[in-house]
């Protein structure tokens, strides 16, 4: 946790408060799916987010007599879709009495002034708000990659946005003979089948080579006869695959290349409404191509202090004089849209 230093008139200077939040955000570790597949950011100063959907399926050149006029090709049309973004709005309260309590980082009698404690507590709470927004963005990315949709549910809102994933690329139940617990099942053939489906249905003929799963699902893969035989015939290669942390993502392990596919094991978890859940459940498998090309769209912030402008997020401070409390509220209007929604397949393997 970075130490917040200097005097910040938080309740008078909104700009400085938001600059502080952005500076502290540098200490927040990025998460895998949103960082790898939704790298672009677009900002929309409108109530709705507009984006184009074009048909990239091309025809063939027409035959013609050399002395006749050439056939005129019409310009490909664009279908403009519009969707309202989700709206995130969370606040934290800082009571003045908190400034008198000794923090865990101090000695027993307290070595910080009340003003210094206030700055430290505010900094910690800003990091919490930003971390929660990061987690929400990651869940939106995962849902878009898994199912090709966005579910927006909260107080006063319940919306399901479909990005039109092809039905052949989502299978929520596994056939008995295709379960990875079946040692004789050809896992690589199954992955090749989904790879071809992705190539057929994606906008750009995407080649999917990256497989995402959790530890239990991967353990079934290692016990599969076909996979074991692949390693048995390789002299000097051990069956036990070395797992190493993947770049800056602490909950992702690279498990190696098997049959031309890159395998990544995900162990991340998140908490929502008091319930802790894994990022990938047992048996869930994702096969992805880089051409997903997702974009993080941000709508305008509904706040006069923010000037009703679009931005990634905005911290709005306000003071409750009656309760002697200082509040700071995070606003964000995100919507994650995959460019090539059919560049990924989701299926259950257990």
KOLDO-768149 format. One record per residue (C-alpha): x, y, z. Coordinates in steps of 0.05 Angstrom, whole numbers, padded with zeros to 5 digits, always signed. Example, Ala and Ser with C-alpha at 12.3 -4.5 7.8 and 13.67 -1.06 7.14 Angstrom:
+00246-00090+00156;+00273-00021+00143;
end
This chain:
+00000+00000+00000;+00032+00067-00021;+00038+00119+00034;-00003+00181+00022;+00038+00242+00039;+00027+00316+00037;-00033+00358+00053;-00094+00346+00008;-00156+00389+00017;-00199+00331-00005;-00266+00364+00004;-00246+00428-00033;-00204+00403-00091;-00239+00348-00131;-00182+00347-00182;-00130+00330-00129;-00173+00275-00100;-00180+00242-00168;-00106+00250-00183;-00092+00215-00117;-00138+00158-00136;-00103+00150-00203;-00035+00151-00171;-00054+00098-00120;-00085+00055-00176;-00014+00041-00201;-00006-00006-00141;-00067-00047-00161;-00048-00111-00197;-00082-00121-00265;-00126-00181-00278;-00116-00229-00336;-00177-00230-00382;-00192-00155-00382;-00118-00138-00390;-00105-00186-00447;-00169-00185-00488;-00199-00116-00475;-00141-00070-00485;-00174-00012-00522;-00213+00044-00488;-00265+00089-00519;-00303+00145-00486;-00374+00166-00505;-00404+00232-00482;-00474+00205-00495;-00527+00167-00457;-00516+00106-00502;-00454+00073-00530;-00454+00067-00606;-00411+00017-00644;-00409-00010-00715;-00419-00082-00736;-00395-00097-00806;-00402-00159-00849;-00332-00182-00867;-00354-00241-00910;-00330-00224-00980;-00354-00251-01046;-00313-00271-01107;-00292-00231-01168;-00342-00233-01225;-00325-00258-01295;-00336-00210-01352;-00321-00200-01426;-00260-00154-01433;-00298-00104-01476;-00358-00098-01429;-00361-00050-01369;-00337-00079-01304;-00388-00101-01252;-00400-00048-01199;-00389-00072-01128;-00432-00039-01075;-00401-00011-01012;-00409-00057-00953;-00461-00032-00905;-00451-00020-00831;-00500-00039-00777;-00497+00011-00720;-00515-00017-00652;-00527+00023-00590;-00529+00000-00518;-00533+00034-00451;-00471+00021-00409;-00474-00007-00339;-00468+00045-00284;-00424+00032-00223;-00436+00076-00162;-00405+00059-00095;-00387+00103-00036;-00346+00098+00027;-00354+00137+00092;-00297+00164+00133;-00318+00184+00203;-00277+00236+00240;-00270+00190+00300;-00230+00142+00257;-00173+00193+00258;-00164+00181+00333;-00155+00105+00328;-00085+00078+00324;-00071+00043+00257;-00038-00026+00253;+00023+00006+00220;+00036+00051+00281;+00069+00033+00347;+00025+00017+00407;+00017+00089+00431;+00008+00118+00362;+00061+00155+00321;+00016+00191+00271;-00025+00254+00277;-00101+00251+00265;-00090+00288+00199;-00038+00238+00176;-00084+00180+00195;-00140+00212+00156;-00098+00216+00093;-00075+00144+00102;-00146+00118+00113;-00173+00157+00054;-00117+00129+00010;-00133+00058+00032;-00207+00067+00018;-00194+00096-00051;-00153+00035-00067;-00211-00009-00044;-00260+00027-00089;-00213+00021-00149;-00199-00052-00135;-00273-00067-00133;-00282-00032-00200;-00224-00072-00229;-00257-00136-00205;-00323-00115-00237;-00288-00101-00304;-00255-00169-00301;-00321-00205-00289;-00352-00167-00348;-00293-00189-00391;-00301-00262-00369;-00375-00263-00384;-00365-00233-00453;-00311-00285-00468;-00350-00344-00439;-00420-00331-00465;-00416-00271-00511;-00462-00228-00468;-00464-00177-00412;-00510-00184-00352;-00524-00119-00316;-00561-00130-00251;-00565-00084-00192;-00610-00037-00154;-00661-00010-00203;-00632-00044-00265;-00635-00113-00297;-00610-00119-00368;-00582-00175-00411;-00541-00153-00472;-00528-00206-00524;-00468-00198-00571;-00493-00255-00616;-00444-00311-00600;-00456-00370-00648;-00493-00427-00613;-00440-00478-00634;-00388-00442-00592;-00424-00449-00524;-00437-00517-00492;-00458-00514-00419;-00464-00589-00408;-00415-00644-00426;-00435-00707-00461;-00417-00769-00421;-00368-00796-00472;-00335-00727-00480;-00320-00716-00407;-00246-00708-00392;-00255-00757-00334;-00262-00809-00390;-00189-00830-00399;-00201-00855-00470;-00233-00790-00495;-00190-00753-00547;-00183-00684-00515;-00139-00657-00570;-00190-00678-00623;-00244-00642-00585;-00202-00579-00581;-00187-00584-00655;-00262-00588-00669;-00275-00524-00630;-00214-00492-00663;-00246-00504-00732;-00314-00479-00708;-00281-00414-00685;-00246-00407-00752;-00312-00418-00789;-00354-00370-00747;-00306-00314-00728;-00304-00249-00767;-00232-00258-00790;-00221-00333-00791;-00189-00332-00723;-00140-00386-00703;-00152-00405-00630;-00093-00437-00593;-00101-00415-00521;-00137-00459-00471;-00160-00434-00402;-00181-00481-00346;-00173-00491-00271;-00128-00540-00232;-00179-00596-00226;-00196-00595-00300;-00122-00594-00318;-00109-00654-00272;-00159-00695-00313;-00123-00673-00376;-00056-00698-00349;-00086-00766-00333;-00115-00774-00403;-00085-00833-00442;-00073-00793-00505;-00037-00738-00467;+00005-00788-00427;+00026-00824-00490;+00049-00758-00521;+00097-00748-00463;+00118-00820-00459;+00145-00820-00531;+00186-00757-00519;+00254-00776-00494;+00278-00733-00436;+00210-00700-00425;+00177-00712-00357;+00102-00723-00352;+00098-00673-00295;+00090-00605-00327;+00125-00547-00293;+00079-00492-00270;+00105-00421-00268;+00071-00354-00253;+00049-00318-00316;+00077-00248-00321;+00043-00201-00272;-00019-00244-00261;-00012-00280-00194;-00072-00326-00205;-00050-00352-00274;+00000-00407-00287;+00028-00426-00355;+00024-00502-00362;+00060-00509-00428;+00046-00528-00500;+00008-00593-00514;-00010-00612-00585;-00002-00541-00610;-00047-00511-00555;-00022-00465-00500;-00052-00482-00433;-00063-00433-00376;-00088-00452-00307;-00131-00401-00271;-00139-00403-00195;-00168-00334-00183;-00230-00323-00140;-00277-00265-00129;-00329-00247-00077;-00398-00221-00096;-00456-00211-00048;-00417-00245+00007;-00405-00309-00034;-00336-00329-00058;-00332-00361-00127;-00276-00384-00173;-00262-00348-00238;-00266-00415-00274;-00309-00471-00245;-00288-00544-00247;-00298-00570-00318;-00302-00501-00351;-00257-00495-00411;-00244-00433-00454;-00210-00435-00522;-00191-00365-00545;-00159-00329-00603;-00125-00261-00598;-00173-00231-00648;-00227-00223-00595;-00201-00151-00596;-00247-00127-00541;-00258-00053-00525;-00275-00021-00458;-00328+00031-00473;-00342+00084-00421;-00404+00127-00420;-00411+00195-00387;-00410+00204-00312;-00477+00228-00285;-00448+00280-00238;-00445+00356-00242;-00376+00355-00210;-00351+00311-00267;-00382+00358-00318;-00424+00300-00345;-00364+00277-00384;-00342+00207-00403;-00282+00180-00364;-00259+00114-00336;-00282+00133-00267;-00294+00193-00223;-00288+00202-00148;-00341+00250-00121;-00329+00276-00050;-00382+00304-00005;-00389+00319+00069;-00445+00302+00117;-00442+00359+00167;-00493+00328+00214;-00454+00263+00223;-00385+00294+00217;-00368+00244+00162;-00332+00252+00096;-00358+00211+00038;-00326+00194-00028;-00365+00161-00083;-00338+00125-00144;-00376+00133-00210;-00363+00093-00274;-00404+00074-00335;-00368+00015-00367;-00388-00034-00422;-00341-00086-00450;-00355-00106-00522;-00315-00160-00559;-00296-00141-00631;-00299-00214-00653;-00348-00249-00606;-00338-00315-00642;-00263-00317-00632;-00273-00358-00570;-00309-00422-00549;-00336-00444-00481;-00352-00515-00462;-00359-00560-00401;-00310-00618-00397;-00334-00650-00331;
end
